[in-house]
Amino acid sequence: MTSSDVKTFDRRNRFKIMAEILTLCRRNLIQKTRIMYLCNLSYDQLQRYIDFLTHMGLLEAVTKSGRKYYQTTKRGIEFLEIFSKLEKFFLKNMEY
């Protein structure tokens, strides 16, 4: 068995994690705890991502019935579209 036969697990990079969060929040209003579980992040990691994404205008907090939810902004949707194109570009060009 060669090293190329061994499958490795790719770690998610920051952009991939941000895309996962924005994708979740694009469909529905979603609470922080749900994002944390579905994206498999610790509370501290999630808080850093939420702070960054809201600061960049990609994610916004919405209060509804006294609870805080998050949703992807139009700018966040633009990020997802660009990220998707880049991901496809790199995957296509990695097939050599």
N, CA, C and O of each residue as an XYZ file, in Angstrom:
384
protein
N       0.845     -1.174      0.000
C       0.000      0.000      0.000
C       0.894      1.243      0.000
O       1.801      1.371      0.822
N       0.625      2.132     -0.917
C       1.423      3.355     -0.996
C       0.731      4.469     -0.240
O      -0.424      4.344      0.167
N       1.456      5.560     -0.061
C       0.866      6.693      0.658
C      -0.297      7.303     -0.113
O      -1.178      7.915      0.491
N      -0.320      7.151     -1.437
C      -1.432      7.696     -2.220
C      -2.697      6.863     -2.057
O      -3.798      7.335     -2.342
N      -2.535      5.599     -1.588
C      -3.695      4.745     -1.363
C      -4.402      5.052     -0.050
O      -5.554      4.665      0.146
N      -3.728      5.730      0.828
C      -4.291      6.047      2.131
C      -5.166      7.284      2.009
O      -4.718      8.331      1.543
N      -6.404      7.155      2.428
C      -7.305      8.305      2.381
C      -7.065      9.182      3.600
O      -6.908      8.696      4.720
N      -7.043     10.469      3.355
C      -6.873     11.410      4.457
C      -8.126     12.253      4.587
O      -8.880     12.416      3.627
N      -8.337     12.772      5.745
C      -9.458     13.660      5.977
C      -8.973     15.089      5.836
O      -8.006     15.502      6.477
N      -9.655     15.829      4.995
C      -9.304     17.228      4.820
C      -9.907     18.034      5.957
O     -11.080     17.886      6.299
N      -9.086     18.879      6.523
C      -9.583     19.781      7.548
C     -10.312     20.921      6.862
O      -9.920     21.361      5.781
N     -11.356     21.387      7.484
C     -12.064     22.538      6.935
C     -11.226     23.780      7.177
O     -10.657     23.956      8.254
N     -11.155     24.630      6.184
C     -10.470     25.900      6.403
C     -11.489     26.945      6.851
O     -12.689     26.674      6.901
N     -11.007     28.120      7.171
C     -11.888     29.170      7.694
C     -12.975     29.560      6.710
O     -14.119     29.791      7.102
N     -12.621     29.634      5.430
C     -13.613     30.011      4.428
C     -14.713     28.970      4.314
O     -15.883     29.314      4.144
N     -14.344     27.706      4.407
C     -15.330     26.628      4.343
C     -16.275     26.704      5.547
O     -17.484     26.531      5.393
N     -15.747     26.955      6.718
C     -16.587     27.072      7.916
C     -17.521     28.273      7.795
O     -18.702     28.180      8.128
N     -16.992     29.397      7.320
C     -17.843     30.583      7.136
C     -18.950     30.284      6.126
O     -20.095     30.691      6.317
N     -18.608     29.576      5.056
C     -19.610     29.224      4.051
C     -20.681     28.310      4.640
O     -21.859     28.452      4.311
N     -20.293     27.382      5.498
C     -21.258     26.488      6.144
C     -22.232     27.286      7.013
O     -23.441     27.058      6.971
N     -21.701     28.213      7.792
C     -22.543     29.040      8.665
C     -23.508     29.864      7.824
O     -24.706     29.899      8.105
N     -22.992     30.526      6.795
C     -23.833     31.375      5.951
C     -24.875     30.564      5.195
O     -25.991     31.038      4.985
N     -24.532     29.368      4.790
C     -25.492     28.499      4.094
C     -26.630     28.106      5.026
O     -27.796     28.123      4.633
N     -26.288     27.753      6.257
C     -27.328     27.413      7.238
C     -28.279     28.581      7.481
O     -29.496     28.408      7.550
N     -27.706     29.758      7.607
C     -28.495     30.941      7.949
C     -29.178     31.559      6.739
O     -29.967     32.494      6.878
N     -28.886     31.054      5.582
C     -29.505     31.573      4.357
C     -30.944     31.091      4.221
O     -31.820     31.833      3.778
N     -31.171     29.860      4.601
C     -32.486     29.250      4.418
C     -33.515     29.733      5.433
O     -34.652     30.044      5.079
N     -33.109     29.791      6.682
C     -34.034     30.118      7.775
C     -33.323     30.965      8.816
O     -32.095     31.027      8.858
N     -34.120     31.615      9.657
C     -33.546     32.228     10.851
C     -33.096     31.077     11.737
O     -33.819     30.094     11.899
N     -31.916     31.196     12.303
C     -31.382     30.077     13.081
C     -30.662     30.590     14.323
O     -29.970     31.607     14.270
N     -30.825     29.897     15.421
C     -30.209     30.307     16.681
C     -28.760     29.830     16.758
O     -28.351     28.890     16.077
N     -28.016     30.503     17.601
C     -26.582     30.253     17.757
C     -26.279     28.800     18.128
O     -25.358     28.203     17.571
N     -27.026     28.239     19.043
C     -26.772     26.874     19.495
C     -26.928     25.878     18.353
O     -26.148     24.934     18.225
N     -27.929     26.099     17.539
C     -28.168     25.206     16.392
C     -27.009     25.288     15.392
O     -26.558     24.271     14.865
N     -26.539     26.507     15.142
C     -25.387     26.694     14.246
C     -24.184     25.934     14.813
O     -23.478     25.233     14.089
N     -23.971     26.087     16.102
C     -22.832     25.461     16.770
C     -22.846     23.941     16.572
O     -21.820     23.350     16.237
N     -24.003     23.313     16.776
C     -24.106     21.861     16.643
C     -24.000     21.406     15.194
O     -23.295     20.442     14.894
N     -24.695     22.093     14.297
C     -24.696     21.670     12.898
C     -23.346     21.885     12.208
O     -22.994     21.155     11.280
N     -22.603     22.875     12.659
C     -21.274     23.137     12.079
C     -20.151     22.492     12.878
O     -18.978     22.611     12.523
N     -20.512     21.815     13.947
C     -19.537     21.114     14.791
C     -18.424     22.055     15.278
O     -17.236     21.801     15.077
N     -18.848     23.144     15.922
C     -17.911     24.133     16.457
C     -18.093     24.247     17.963
O     -19.170     23.967     18.489
N     -17.047     24.655     18.643
C     -17.176     24.962     20.068
C     -17.857     26.326     20.179
O     -17.953     27.064     19.198
N     -18.322     26.646     21.371
C     -18.978     27.932     21.561
C     -18.012     29.087     21.255
O     -18.395     30.060     20.604
N     -16.780     28.980     21.717
C     -15.793     30.049     21.471
C     -15.504     30.214     19.988
O     -15.422     31.337     19.490
N     -15.348     29.105     19.283
C     -15.116     29.183     17.834
C     -16.296     29.851     17.142
O     -16.125     30.744     16.312
N     -17.495     29.401     17.496
C     -18.689     29.962     16.884
C     -18.786     31.459     17.127
O     -19.100     32.219     16.211
N     -18.521     31.884     18.349
C     -18.621     33.302     18.683
C     -17.657     34.140     17.843
O     -18.006     35.225     17.378
N     -16.440     33.622     17.655
C     -15.463     34.345     16.816
C     -15.959     34.462     15.383
O     -15.836     35.521     14.768
N     -16.522     33.373     14.841
C     -17.035     33.415     13.473
C     -18.229     34.357     13.353
O     -18.316     35.129     12.398
N     -19.143     34.299     14.307
C     -20.311     35.182     14.267
C     -19.879     36.641     14.365
O     -20.377     37.491     13.626
N     -18.961     36.927     15.268
C     -18.459     38.301     15.402
C     -17.849     38.783     14.090
O     -18.122     39.898     13.646
N     -17.030     37.948     13.477
C     -16.374     38.323     12.222
C     -17.395     38.500     11.097
O     -17.359     39.497     10.376
N     -18.294     37.543     10.948
C     -19.274     37.589      9.863
C     -20.224     38.774      9.996
O     -20.585     39.394      8.996
N     -20.629     39.089     11.213
C     -21.512     40.250     11.405
C     -20.733     41.547     11.176
O     -21.264     42.497     10.600
N     -19.479     41.588     11.625
C     -18.642     42.768     11.403
C     -18.445     43.032      9.911
O     -18.413     44.185      9.480
N     -18.313     41.970      9.130
C     -18.109     42.088      7.687
C     -19.412     42.322      6.924
O     -19.392     42.553      5.715
N     -20.528     42.263      7.620
C     -21.821     42.491      6.973
C     -22.340     41.294      6.197
O     -23.194     41.440      5.323
N     -21.833     40.116      6.510
C     -22.260     38.897      5.822
C     -23.392     38.179      6.565
O     -24.121     37.375      5.985
N     -23.520     38.480      7.835
C     -24.504     37.839      8.705
C     -25.107     38.926      9.586
O     -24.420     39.865      9.988
N     -26.397     38.792      9.883
C     -27.014     39.770     10.782
C     -27.846     39.069     11.845
O     -28.411     37.998     11.623
N     -27.901     39.707     13.001
C     -28.706     39.194     14.114
C     -30.107     39.771     13.998
O     -30.285     40.946     13.677
N     -31.094     38.931     14.261
C     -32.500     39.336     14.213
C     -33.143     38.884     15.517
O     -33.025     37.721     15.901
N     -33.821     39.802     16.195
C     -34.524     39.440     17.425
C     -35.991     39.216     17.089
O     -36.650     40.070     16.496
N     -36.483     38.050     17.480
C     -37.872     37.676     17.201
C     -38.428     36.981     18.432
O     -37.880     35.975     18.884
N     -39.507     37.512     18.970
C     -40.126     36.958     20.179
C     -39.131     36.873     21.326
O     -39.157     35.916     22.101
N     -38.258     37.859     21.440
C     -37.298     37.918     22.518
C     -36.095     36.998     22.361
O     -35.257     36.925     23.259
N     -35.997     36.308     21.257
C     -34.870     35.405     21.006
C     -34.022     35.940     19.857
O     -34.524     36.597     18.945
N     -32.728     35.645     19.922
C     -31.797     36.117     18.902
C     -31.553     35.026     17.862
O     -31.185     33.896     18.184
N     -31.769     35.402     16.621
C     -31.545     34.513     15.487
C     -30.553     35.177     14.546
O     -30.270     36.370     14.655
N     -30.030     34.380     13.616
C     -29.095     34.908     12.630
C     -29.579     34.580     11.237
O     -30.180     33.534     10.991
N     -29.299     35.508     10.324
C     -29.622     35.266      8.929
C     -28.543     35.862      8.042
O     -27.893     36.844      8.400
N     -28.367     35.257      6.894
C     -27.373     35.697      5.932
C     -27.882     36.943      5.220
O     -29.046     37.012      4.826
N     -27.009     37.919      5.060
C     -27.358     39.154      4.356
C     -27.168     38.964      2.847
O     -26.669     37.932      2.398
N     -27.574     39.975      2.077
C     -27.348     39.926      0.629
C     -25.856     39.827      0.326
O     -25.440     39.116     -0.589
N     -25.074     40.540      1.093
C     -23.624     40.484      0.909
C     -23.093     39.075      1.229
O     -22.166     38.595      0.576
N     -23.677     38.429      2.222
C     -23.307     37.058      2.561
C     -23.649     36.089      1.442
O     -22.901     35.148      1.180
N     -24.771     36.316      0.786
C     -25.167     35.481     -0.350
C     -24.177     35.670     -1.497
O     -23.830     34.710     -2.186
N     -23.726     36.898     -1.701
C     -22.707     37.161     -2.728
C     -21.423     36.394     -2.396
O     -20.800     35.806     -3.280
N     -21.034     36.405     -1.126
C     -19.855     35.648     -0.686
C     -20.019     34.174     -1.031
O     -19.092     33.552     -1.550
N     -21.200     33.604     -0.746
C     -21.440     32.189     -1.022
C     -21.333     31.873     -2.510
O     -20.800     30.832     -2.894
N     -21.838     32.768     -3.336
C     -21.771     32.561     -4.783
C     -20.316     32.573     -5.260
O     -19.917     31.723     -6.056
N     -19.534     33.525     -4.781
C     -18.122     33.619     -5.166
C     -17.352     32.414     -4.625
O     -16.528     31.834     -5.333
N     -17.615     32.043     -3.387
C     -16.942     30.894     -2.778
C     -17.232     29.624     -3.577
O     -16.332     28.818     -3.816
N     -18.471     29.451     -3.983
C     -18.857     28.274     -4.754
C     -18.100     28.223     -6.085
O     -17.632     27.160     -6.495
N     -17.982     29.361     -6.752
C     -17.247     29.413     -8.025
C     -15.775     29.070     -7.814
O     -15.190     28.327     -8.603
N     -15.182     29.601     -6.764
C     -13.778     29.302     -6.479
C     -13.578     27.823     -6.154
O     -12.618     27.198     -6.605
N     -14.483     27.288     -5.380
C     -14.386     25.880     -5.003
C     -14.452     24.992     -6.251
O     -13.667     24.055     -6.395
N     -15.395     25.293     -7.149
C     -15.523     24.527     -8.388
C     -14.276     24.688     -9.252
O     -13.808     23.722     -9.854
N     -13.740     25.901     -9.313
C     -12.542     26.168    -10.099
C     -11.376     25.312     -9.610
O     -10.693     24.669    -10.407
N     -11.154     25.309     -8.314
C     -10.026     24.556     -7.776
C     -10.237     23.055     -7.884
O      -9.289     22.324     -8.171
N     -11.445     22.580     -7.663
C     -11.707     21.149     -7.786
C     -11.515     20.689     -9.225
O     -10.955     19.621     -9.471
N     -11.979     21.494    -10.171
C     -11.820     21.165    -11.591
C     -10.346     21.128    -11.975
O      -9.926     20.240    -12.718
N      -9.577     22.052    -11.493
C      -8.166     22.141    -11.864
C      -7.269     21.198    -11.066
O      -6.083     21.066    -11.370
N      -7.820     20.548    -10.060
C      -7.028     19.579     -9.297
C      -7.057     18.218     -9.948
O      -6.283     17.334     -9.580
N      -7.957     18.034    -10.929
C      -8.053     16.766    -11.640
C      -7.019     16.770    -12.755
O      -7.274     17.296    -13.838
N      -5.882     16.201    -12.501
C      -4.821     16.213    -13.510
C      -4.491     14.872    -13.969
O      -3.617     14.708    -14.820
